[in-house]
Each structure stands twice: as C-alpha cells, then as structure tokens.
C-alpha cells in the first residue's frame, strides 16, 4: 500500500485540497485507485485550552477539526507529534482524542 504523508503545519488547510487532488490525479494517471493511497497527516500541535489556531485547542476542537479533514479532504490517518509536554500530550491524545474520534467515525458509518 502506498501512502502520502504531508505535514499540515507546512502545507496548511488552504493548500490541502489541491495537494490531495494532485495525489489522486497521480494515482489515476498511474492506473491506480486513488482510494488505495493512504493519506496521513502529520499534526504538530498541542491539546489544551480553547484556541482559534488549528489543532491547538481542546479535545472537542480536535474532534471537530479531525472530522473536517476526514470529510473534506479524504485524510484517513494521523500522526501526532506534540510540540511540548510530550508524555502528557501523547496520553491525552491516546486516552481522550483517539477513542472519542473512533466513536464519532463509527457513528457516521
């Protein structure tokens, strides 16, 4: 299985749609099903207090933003790398964000 792994902090949401279209177009040009390409976003950020910044807010903000990326941009995987407080951030991601997001996805299937 092939994958594409952009870093959202460098690419940005404003360019994500165009980049996904290029990946999908390249797959089609190569005779491949675009759905067979894993599209995984690197998320370098923090989980914490409410924020206007993308992936810099509360668990609920993360859930809302992850849902948008999955629905609008066909992203089907995430890599989380916190910018500080690594152990606590990874614990919050693993214990709160991931299970809640799995429930959200399951409810929409």
C-alpha positions in Angstrom: 0.0 0.0 0.0 1.3 3.4 -0.9 1.0 6.4 1.4 1.2 10.2 1.3 2.3 11.9 4.5 2.0 15.8 4.4 2.7 17.9 7.5 -0.3 20.1 8.0 1.7 22.8 9.7 3.7 23.4 6.5 1.1 22.6 3.9 -1.9 24.3 5.6 -5.6 23.7 5.1 -5.7 26.3 2.3 -3.5 24.1 0.1 -4.6 20.6 1.3 -7.4 20.2 -1.2 -5.2 21.0 -4.2 -2.5 18.6 -2.8 -5.0 15.8 -2.3 -6.2 16.3 -5.9 -2.7 16.0 -7.2 -2.1 12.8 -5.3 -5.4 11.4 -6.5 -4.7 12.5 -10.1 -1.3 10.9 -10.0 -2.8 7.7 -8.8 -5.3 7.7 -11.6 -2.7 8.6 -14.2 -0.7 5.5 -13.0 -3.8 3.3 -13.3 -4.3 3.1 -9.6 -7.4 3.6 -7.5 -6.9 6.9 -5.5 -8.7 5.3 -2.6 -5.9 2.8 -2.3 -3.5 5.6 -1.3 -3.3 6.2 2.4 -3.4 9.9 3.1 -1.9 10.5 6.5 -1.5 14.0 8.1 1.3 14.9 10.4 -0.1 17.1 13.2 2.5 19.0 15.1 0.5 20.8 17.7 -0.9 20.9 21.3 -4.1 19.8 23.0 -5.3 22.2 25.7 -7.3 25.3 26.2 -9.7 26.6 23.6 -7.9 28.3 20.7 -8.5 29.9 17.3 -5.4 28.0 16.0 -5.8 24.8 14.0 -5.1 21.8 16.2 -4.1 24.0 19.2 -7.3 23.7 21.2 -9.4 21.5 23.4 -10.2 17.8 22.8 -13.6 18.8 21.4 -11.9 21.3 19.0 -9.6 18.5 17.9 -12.6 16.2 17.2 -14.3 18.8 15.2 -11.2 19.6 13.2 -10.3 16.0 12.6 -13.8 15.4 11.3 -13.4 18.3 8.8 -10.1 16.9 7.5 -11.5 13.4 7.1 -14.8 14.6 5.4 -13.5 17.4 3.2 -10.0 16.1 2.3 -10.3 12.3 2.4 -7.5 12.1 5.0 -7.6 8.6 6.5 -4.8 8.6 9.1 -2.9 10.9 11.5 0.5 11.1 13.2 0.5 13.3 16.3 3.7 14.9 17.4 3.2 17.4 20.3 5.5 20.5 20.3 6.0 20.3 24.1 4.9 18.4 27.2 5.3 15.2 25.2 4.2 12.5 27.7 1.1 14.3 28.9 0.1 15.3 25.3 0.5 11.8 23.9 -1.5 10.4 26.9 -4.3 12.9 26.2 -4.3 12.1 22.5 -4.3 8.3 23.1 -6.8 8.3 26.0 -9.2 11.1 25.0 -8.9 12.1 21.4 -8.4 8.8 19.7 -11.3 6.9 21.4 -13.7 9.8 21.0 -12.8 10.1 17.3 -13.3 6.4 16.7 -16.7 6.6 18.3 -17.5 9.7 16.1 -16.4 7.9 12.9 -18.3 4.7 13.8 -21.5 6.7 14.4 -21.2 8.2 10.9 -20.7 4.8 9.0 
